[in-house]
Amino acid sequence: MGIKGKATSLIEEFKAFAFKGNIVDMAIGVIIGGAFGKIVTSFVNDIVMPGVTAIIAMAGGKDAGEGLKSLSYTTAAGVEIPYGNFIGGIVDFLIVAIVVFLVMKKFLGFMQNMRKQEAAVPAEPPAPPEPSAEEKLLTEIRDLLKK
């Protein structure tokens, strides 16, 4: 087989792999997951963290208007440790983990219910086949001989 044949074979194998249903479904899941990640990050940065910043600012006396970056700790040596972004990352992770947990729990519950319904409905045994004309005739002869 020449180089052209190997290349064609490789392309055909790739097409068979890339366009299987599972790969396409996974790609769609990754795209939707990326979009969901942006929504969660925006929710954390724009809605949750300003509240956290305000609460910490009230307790620590910092200006709440500075936002998430104002969350920091200054050590006795004068080293500033900004922890606001870290808190945002933790909240971001927790929201994503909770949503994934709930979705998977519902999905797995749905799948288990479907399996239970399939198992609960037993397959009816097939009806016995209609006797052939020959069997009917033999049955009539047998009944006549009994009389």
C-alpha positions in Angstrom: 0.0 0.0 0.0 1.4 3.4 -1.0 1.5 6.6 0.9 -1.7 7.8 -0.8 -3.5 4.6 0.2 -2.3 4.9 3.8 -3.3 8.5 4.0 -6.8 7.7 2.6 -7.1 4.8 5.1 -6.1 7.1 7.9 -8.6 9.8 6.9 -11.4 7.1 6.6 -10.6 5.9 10.1 -10.6 9.4 11.5 -14.0 10.1 9.9 -15.4 6.9 11.4 -14.0 7.9 14.8 -14.9 11.6 14.7 -18.5 11.3 13.6 -19.6 8.5 16.0 -22.5 9.6 18.1 -20.5 9.5 21.4 -17.8 11.8 20.1 -20.3 14.3 18.8 -22.3 14.2 22.1 -19.1 14.7 24.1 -18.2 17.7 22.0 -21.6 19.2 22.5 -21.2 18.6 26.3 -17.8 20.3 26.3 -19.2 23.4 24.5 -22.2 23.7 26.8 -19.9 23.1 29.8 -17.7 26.0 28.7 -20.7 28.3 28.3 -22.0 27.2 31.7 -18.6 27.9 33.3 -18.7 31.5 32.0 -22.2 31.9 33.4 -21.1 30.6 36.8 -18.0 32.8 36.8 -20.0 35.8 36.0 -22.5 34.9 38.8 -19.7 34.5 41.3 -17.8 37.6 40.3 -20.7 40.0 39.7 -23.3 38.8 42.3 -21.9 36.6 45.0 -18.5 38.2 45.6 -19.7 41.8 46.0 -21.8 40.6 48.9 -18.9 38.7 50.4 -16.7 41.8 49.9 -19.3 44.0 51.6 -19.6 41.6 54.6 -15.8 41.4 55.0 -15.5 45.1 54.5 -18.0 45.8 57.3 -16.1 43.4 59.6 -12.6 44.6 58.6 -13.3 48.3 57.9 -12.2 48.2 54.3 -14.0 50.2 51.6 -16.6 47.8 50.0 -16.5 49.8 46.7 -13.0 48.5 45.9 -14.6 45.1 45.0 -13.1 41.6 45.1 -9.5 42.8 44.9 -9.9 44.6 48.2 -10.0 41.3 50.0 -6.5 40.9 51.2 -4.5 40.4 54.3 -1.5 42.4 55.3 1.0 40.5 57.5 3.0 42.1 60.3 6.0 42.3 58.0 3.9 44.4 55.5 3.3 41.6 53.0 -0.1 41.8 51.4 -1.8 38.5 50.7 -4.8 39.0 48.3 -7.3 36.2 48.9 -10.3 37.6 47.2 -9.7 35.8 43.9 -9.1 32.5 45.8 -12.4 32.8 47.5 -14.0 33.5 44.1 -12.4 30.4 42.7 -13.7 28.3 45.6 -17.2 29.7 45.3 -17.1 29.1 41.6 -16.0 25.5 42.0 -18.7 24.8 44.7 -21.4 26.1 42.5 -20.3 24.0 39.5 -19.9 20.9 41.7 -23.4 21.3 43.2 -25.0 21.8 39.8 -23.1 18.8 38.3 -24.1 16.7 41.4 -27.8 17.6 41.1 -27.9 17.1 37.3 -26.2 13.7 37.6 -28.3 12.7 40.5 -31.5 13.5 38.5 -30.1 11.9 35.4 -29.1 8.7 37.2 -32.4 8.6 39.0 -34.2 9.0 35.7 -32.2 6.2 34.2 -32.9 3.9 37.2 -36.6 4.6 37.0 -36.5 3.7 33.3 -34.8 0.4 34.1 -37.3 -0.4 36.8 -40.2 0.3 34.4 -38.7 -2.0 31.8 -38.1 -4.7 34.4 -41.6 -4.3 35.9 -43.4 -5.0 32.6 -42.7 -8.7 31.9 -42.8 -9.7 28.3 -46.0 -11.6 27.5 -45.3 -15.1 26.3 -46.2 -15.5 22.7 -49.6 -17.0 21.9 -49.4 -20.6 20.8 -49.5 -20.9 17.1 -52.8 -21.8 15.4 -53.0 -25.5 14.7 -52.5 -26.4 11.0 -55.3 -27.8 8.9 -53.8 -31.3 9.2 -53.7 -31.1 13.0 -57.4 -29.9 13.1 -58.4 -32.8 10.9 -56.5 -35.3 13.1 -58.1 -33.8 16.2 -61.6 -34.3 14.7 -60.7 -37.9 13.7 -59.5 -38.6 17.3 -62.6 -37.1 18.8 -64.9 -39.2 16.4 -63.0 -42.4 17.3 -63.5 -41.7 21.0 -67.2 -41.6 20.5 
